[in-house]
């Protein structure tokens, strides 16, 4: 198990305890509130950072605004070249950064490496994109006129990220925002500030080597107060927020109040339909990884299995057996499947969800509980559990960020799809079936209402090339691949008259 202090040194951040960074400049000693980063792995404090004051926040925003004047003039493919170098720097730091992600956040080392790989992938995607920020051309109704559209950068992009993907989701936003010509101000989760500082340090070295203006990548540490400042700040042209639906509603209301732009990626309540025609062995891997990966703390975590009555008992038995084989423990030990929850508040939320589920009539076929003993001294390790429930239970309608898997039985596919859609959230969904008719019905307009709908793979582990996000209380935003870059730009329609007269559109006559 790696020595974390040497990892911090390797990442060049052992002596950094900032409240903000504008690039090469890190905040001086401050009297802000101290935020301790505690590892859920062993309950030890890793390091401390500070809450930025409003004055420091303002300094960061004005630095970012002035950087925008320079950065937006750099040609997009040249901006892409900087992002390419960032991707290379991430490749070099993959092991160290992935390990810190695992230690600070608690996900398995494999998933920590996977998260850094997602960052590398989005950098590669953004580099290609930097030559493809395409607009359309249209035919004008007037002679000797040309009409087209072009995309310009927005300005300052505020990024509010969550603890569960402490670095990848920032990079989805930042890599695209940068090639589009924006500058970024990042407010990471106060539960995982160190991985953010490590990323800021890596990008800062790339920027320094290329003489990039101070302020293109900024970091502000702090609690929700910083998020509120950003949401209410008209100098922040786009607020991209990932987290709970409660947080998203507050951000959306504040940003809408100033008619600003927001991009929201909020909670999920993702289900897999296991059909009578499913390959059950394949389904088992998808369901178990989906439910217990990242200890049930992905927004794409599989929370519900909607299982056909004819395979229900058989599949339940397979699940119970598989859960019996799960190894829970230090996520840095690659032998373990499941690490801890982020903190003891999350453990309490897990316990109270189990109680609520029981009170509503849920029957646990794999019992939950908090693990104790030397190996679990942080108090954050819990047992992944499984309950038989009905979809309408209040607790089943709610996203509990923990490894609690709900089983629901169905008879007809229409009913299964209605159950799958019958929750407030709409992020990810899947069907396991070898039956083409069922798969196509699930993907049709009458099928899944989610932003992501898969066939024969689980709900989590999306690739960066697709647009990522979902409907309803998931917030409607799309990040990452496809044409999500458009969120970071403003569209301008241009009509150019190269004739010698000035004809009006719609044939309107106006003679002087
Ligand atoms: C999240 O949990 O906020 O699809 C993001 C996945 C990952 C990203 C999850 N690629 O599970």
Boltz pocket constraint, residues with backbone or C-beta under 6 A from the ligand:
constraints:
  - pocket:
      binder: B
      contacts: [[A, 118], [A, 164], [A, 165], [A, 169], [A, 242], [A, 297], [A, 298], [A, 299], [A, 300], [A, 459], [A, 460], [A, 461], [A, 462], [A, 463]]
      max_distance: 6.0
